[in-house]
Amino acid sequence: MGAPRRRWLLGLAVLAAVLLTAGTVAVVRLTGDRDGGRPAPASPGANAPAATATPSPSPTGPPPGANLTGPLNLLLVGVDTRVSQPGWEPHGDAVLVLHVPKGLDRAYLFSLPRDLLVDIPAFPKAGYRGGRTKLTHAMSYGSRVPGKPKEPSAAQGYELLRSTVSGYTGLRIDAGAALTFGGFDELVDSLGGVDIYVDQKVVSLHRRPDGRHRDPQPGGGGYVGPQMVYEKGDRHLNGWQALDYARQRYLTGGDYARQRHQQQLVTALVTKILGEDLARQPERVEQVVAALGDALLYAGGPRIVDIAYALGEMSPDRFVAVGLPGASVGRGSGYRGEQLTQVGRTFLTELRAGRAEAYLDAHPELRVRR
């Protein structure tokens, strides 16, 4: 297998790992338009049609993504869906942005709090007039299809969420995906697990020590039975453990801690893929990619082959996870949501100006430990 093919497979695997931040069913095939990230048409609901397999780069002519020089911004959304409840509107449960500066030689991954207070713009196609509320609601408000109250469109909700994130961060969103929890275990296991520094004791609400799901509390209101515990320190986690660890938010630090743990997981995946010289093991890369399954949500943007190939030579030590500090707005029953601190907001300003690395050197506490 030639070098161009190996490079594309490696880039695809790296991008797939990034897209799997929230625990996903699949890599999303980002095909279609090139007008700055406008989503391609998709069927209502979360079951958007899967795209066809991306072709291999041609051995002649310019390589895929040759016209992508950066900066690139990818919006990655973990969707809270409850498939057992007909008509349940999707929520943006995890909202992450991957910024790749001009030159495509490094990347910055950061999360926005799901309860971040933001200005959500008017969205006529969903009948939404706009307002200031929590970021997580942007996807649910945007998903509403007039005349079809029981048929929300996750693709339409993603469109409003993308506009909201772009307005808040000042970043143009070039591509992205909306993903649900699903066959993430198999992906991590196909890589032999991941190494993560557990930065605080985490007690699972959802899993037993043997990996089985805990039983629901009779009458509702929680779970019963023994709980999996992740002790502080360097740990090697298998698939179900990695996903479970990254999902917990009822712990010290709340949703900010969960954001940090999700970023650790993405970084661990990317480091694993890049650090094991998978470019020299094309059959294993194929196995990793195959574990991702079919597409989930068709979100639009440059073709995945172009983005993947463009990112294919990034060094793992240049993939930086950033934790943006925040604070609550209101207290007690008057809680309204979250806001980033001045340090967090300034990072976004410096990121847009191309000075993120210098800012992180001045604020090393923002770097998430691998």
ChimeraX attribute file (.defattr): number of C-alpha atoms within 10 A of each C-alpha:
attribute: neighborCount
match mode: 1-to-1
recipient: residues
	/A:1	9
	/A:2	8
	/A:3	11
	/A:4	17
	/A:5	17
	/A:6	21
	/A:7	22
	/A:8	25
	/A:9	26
	/A:10	29
	/A:11	27
	/A:12	26
	/A:13	26
	/A:14	27
	/A:15	21
	/A:16	25
	/A:17	27
	/A:18	23
	/A:19	26
	/A:20	30
	/A:21	28
	/A:22	30
	/A:23	28
	/A:24	27
	/A:25	22
	/A:26	26
	/A:27	27
	/A:28	27
	/A:29	26
	/A:30	26
	/A:31	21
	/A:32	19
	/A:33	15
	/A:34	15
	/A:35	11
	/A:36	13
	/A:37	23
	/A:38	18
	/A:39	25
	/A:40	16
	/A:41	13
	/A:42	18
	/A:43	14
	/A:44	18
	/A:45	21
	/A:46	23
	/A:47	15
	/A:48	18
	/A:49	13
	/A:50	14
	/A:51	16
	/A:52	10
	/A:53	10
	/A:54	13
	/A:55	7
	/A:56	13
	/A:57	18
	/A:58	11
	/A:59	11
	/A:60	6
	/A:61	7
	/A:62	10
	/A:63	16
	/A:64	20
	/A:65	18
	/A:66	11
	/A:67	10
	/A:68	17
	/A:69	14
	/A:70	14
	/A:71	17
	/A:72	20
	/A:73	22
	/A:74	23
	/A:75	25
	/A:76	25
	/A:77	28
	/A:78	23
	/A:79	27
	/A:80	19
	/A:81	19
	/A:82	13
	/A:83	11
	/A:84	7
	/A:85	9
	/A:86	10
	/A:87	17
	/A:88	16
	/A:89	26
	/A:90	30
	/A:91	26
	/A:92	27
	/A:93	20
	/A:94	25
	/A:95	24
	/A:96	25
	/A:97	22
	/A:98	22
	/A:99	24
	/A:100	21
	/A:101	21
	/A:102	14
	/A:103	13
	/A:104	19
	/A:105	17
	/A:106	19
	/A:107	22
	/A:108	19
	/A:109	21
	/A:110	23
	/A:111	23
	/A:112	24
	/A:113	26
	/A:114	22
	/A:115	20
	/A:116	20
	/A:117	20
	/A:118	21
	/A:119	17
	/A:120	26
	/A:121	17
	/A:122	15
	/A:123	18
	/A:124	11
	/A:125	13
	/A:126	20
	/A:127	13
	/A:128	17
	/A:129	11
	/A:130	14
	/A:131	12
	/A:132	10
	/A:133	16
	/A:134	19
	/A:135	28
	/A:136	24
	/A:137	22
	/A:138	31
	/A:139	29
	/A:140	25
	/A:141	25
	/A:142	29
	/A:143	29
	/A:144	26
	/A:145	19
	/A:146	12
	/A:147	8
	/A:148	11
	/A:149	12
	/A:150	14
	/A:151	18
	/A:152	25
	/A:153	26
	/A:154	31
	/A:155	29
	/A:156	28
	/A:157	28
	/A:158	30
	/A:159	21
	/A:160	25
	/A:161	28
	/A:162	27
	/A:163	18
	/A:164	20
	/A:165	23
	/A:166	16
	/A:167	16
	/A:168	16
	/A:169	16
	/A:170	13
	/A:171	20
	/A:172	18
	/A:173	23
	/A:174	21
	/A:175	26
	/A:176	28
	/A:177	27
	/A:178	28
	/A:179	29
	/A:180	24
	/A:181	19
	/A:182	15
	/A:183	19
	/A:184	23
	/A:185	21
	/A:186	18
	/A:187	27
	/A:188	24
	/A:189	17
	/A:190	18
	/A:191	18
	/A:192	14
	/A:193	21
	/A:194	22
	/A:195	20
	/A:196	20
	/A:197	17
	/A:198	19
	/A:199	16
	/A:200	14
	/A:201	13
	/A:202	20
	/A:203	19
	/A:204	22
	/A:205	21
	/A:206	22
	/A:207	22
	/A:208	18
	/A:209	14
	/A:210	10
	/A:211	13
	/A:212	12
	/A:213	17
	/A:214	19
	/A:215	14
	/A:216	13
	/A:217	11
	/A:218	9
	/A:219	6
	/A:220	7
	/A:221	8
	/A:222	12
	/A:223	16
	/A:224	15
	/A:225	14
	/A:226	16
	/A:227	19
	/A:228	22
	/A:229	16
	/A:230	19
	/A:231	14
	/A:232	12
	/A:233	12
	/A:234	12
	/A:235	14
	/A:236	14
	/A:237	20
	/A:238	19
	/A:239	20
	/A:240	19
	/A:241	23
	/A:242	25
	/A:243	24
	/A:244	21
	/A:245	23
	/A:246	22
	/A:247	22
	/A:248	20
	/A:249	19
	/A:250	14
	/A:251	15
	/A:252	12
	/A:253	12
	/A:254	11
	/A:255	20
	/A:256	21
	/A:257	20
	/A:258	22
	/A:259	29
	/A:260	23
	/A:261	28
	/A:262	27
	/A:263	27
	/A:264	25
	/A:265	30
	/A:266	26
	/A:267	28
	/A:268	20
	/A:269	27
	/A:270	22
	/A:271	20
	/A:272	21
	/A:273	21
	/A:274	21
	/A:275	13
	/A:276	11
	/A:277	11
	/A:278	19
	/A:279	21
	/A:280	14
	/A:281	13
	/A:282	18
	/A:283	14
	/A:284	15
	/A:285	22
	/A:286	15
	/A:287	14
	/A:288	23
	/A:289	21
	/A:290	14
	/A:291	20
	/A:292	22
	/A:293	16
	/A:294	17
	/A:295	21
	/A:296	22
	/A:297	28
	/A:298	27
	/A:299	27
	/A:300	28
	/A:301	25
	/A:302	21
	/A:303	18
	/A:304	24
	/A:305	25
	/A:306	23
	/A:307	23
	/A:308	22
	/A:309	26
	/A:310	25
	/A:311	25
	/A:312	24
	/A:313	17
	/A:314	17
	/A:315	15
	/A:316	19
	/A:317	13
	/A:318	11
	/A:319	19
	/A:320	23
	/A:321	24
	/A:322	23
	/A:323	22
	/A:324	25
	/A:325	17
	/A:326	18
	/A:327	12
	/A:328	15
	/A:329	16
	/A:330	11
	/A:331	9
	/A:332	7
	/A:333	6
	/A:334	8
	/A:335	10
	/A:336	16
	/A:337	19
	/A:338	20
	/A:339	20
	/A:340	18
	/A:341	13
	/A:342	11
	/A:343	14
	/A:344	16
	/A:345	16
	/A:346	15
	/A:347	20
	/A:348	19
	/A:349	16
	/A:350	15
	/A:351	21
	/A:352	16
	/A:353	10
	/A:354	14
	/A:355	14
	/A:356	18
	/A:357	16
	/A:358	12
	/A:359	17
	/A:360	17
	/A:361	11
	/A:362	10
	/A:363	12
	/A:364	12
	/A:365	13
	/A:366	19
	/A:367	17
	/A:368	18
	/A:369	18
	/A:370	20
